[in-house]
Amino acid sequence: MLPVIVSDHLSHTWNEVARAFLIEMQECVRAVDYARARPLFADDVVAFGTFAAVVEGRDRLEHEQWRNVWPNIRDFTFRLNELHCLGTELWICVIVPWDSIGQRADGDSFSRPGRATLVLSRRGDRWVATHSHFSLAPSRG
């Protein structure tokens, strides 16, 4: 469970909450631990990603996005030094790039940089993602 942080400096609080969330999610992705990741997301999350079009609900997010990506990548890492946050006492918009290594069918590895936008909402005493968007970075060429 993520800590509830109260502070007069909201931007500092947003970054602390976002960092705690992202570090926990990063560990879940690396361990391919869906059960551990589920509580980070609201039951009614609305999301999309590299595989999932627009999905409603944590179960669909897990089955249509996470299960298609997490087992097929390694070294998933949020670039926390490039984290941007904005929000209020009740929600935080998190924008952060990430990196991972993918594997082709022939066994060759390749770099998979991407970006994420999440909306974390305060639900009771914790912060959960009510929206997520994960996608690969645009190719340069």
Residue pairs with C-beta under 8 A, 6 or more apart in sequence:
1 39
1 125
1 126
2 17
2 20
2 21
2 24
2 40
2 126
2 127
3 17
3 20
4 122
4 125
4 126
4 127
5 13
5 16
5 17
6 13
7 13
7 16
10 87
10 88
10 89
11 85
11 86
14 85
14 86
14 87
14 92
15 83
15 85
17 92
17 120
17 127
18 83
18 85
18 92
18 94
18 96
18 118
18 120
19 80
19 83
21 40
21 94
21 118
21 120
21 127
21 129
22 78
22 80
22 83
22 94
22 96
23 78
23 80
24 36
24 40
25 37
25 40
25 78
26 76
26 77
26 78
27 33
27 36
28 34
28 36
28 37
28 40
29 37
29 66
29 70
29 73
29 76
30 74
30 75
30 76
32 70
32 71
34 62
34 66
34 67
34 70
37 62
37 66
38 58
38 62
39 128
40 128
40 129
41 58
41 61
41 128
41 129
41 132
42 58
42 121
42 123
42 128
42 129
42 130
43 57
43 58
44 56
44 57
44 58
44 130
45 56
45 57
45 58
45 61
45 128
45 129
45 130
45 131
45 132
46 54
46 55
46 56
46 130
46 131
47 54
47 55
47 61
47 65
47 129
47 131
47 132
47 133
48 54
48 55
48 65
48 133
49 65
49 69
49 132
49 133
49 134
49 135
50 65
50 68
50 69
50 114
50 134
50 135
50 136
51 64
51 65
51 68
51 69
52 60
52 61
52 64
52 65
52 68
55 61
55 64
55 65
61 132
65 134
69 134
70 76
72 102
72 103
73 100
73 101
73 102
73 103
73 112
74 100
74 101
74 103
75 99
75 100
75 101
76 98
76 99
76 100
77 98
77 99
77 100
78 96
78 97
78 98
78 116
79 96
79 97
79 98
79 99
80 96
82 96
82 97
83 94
83 95
83 96
84 94
84 95
84 96
85 92
85 93
85 94
85 95
86 92
86 93
87 93
87 120
89 122
90 121
90 122
91 119
91 120
91 121
91 122
91 130
92 119
92 120
92 127
93 117
93 118
93 119
94 116
94 117
94 118
94 119
94 120
95 115
95 116
95 117
96 115
96 116
97 113
97 114
97 115
97 116
97 137
98 113
98 114
98 115
98 116
98 134
99 111
99 112
99 113
99 114
100 112
100 113
100 114
101 109
101 110
101 111
101 112
102 109
102 110
102 111
102 112
103 109
103 110
104 110
112 136
113 136
113 137
114 134
114 135
114 136
114 137
115 134
115 135
115 137
116 132
116 133
116 134
116 135
117 131
117 132
117 133
118 129
118 131
118 132
118 133
119 129
119 130
119 131
119 132
120 127
120 128
120 129
120 130
121 127
121 128
121 129
121 130
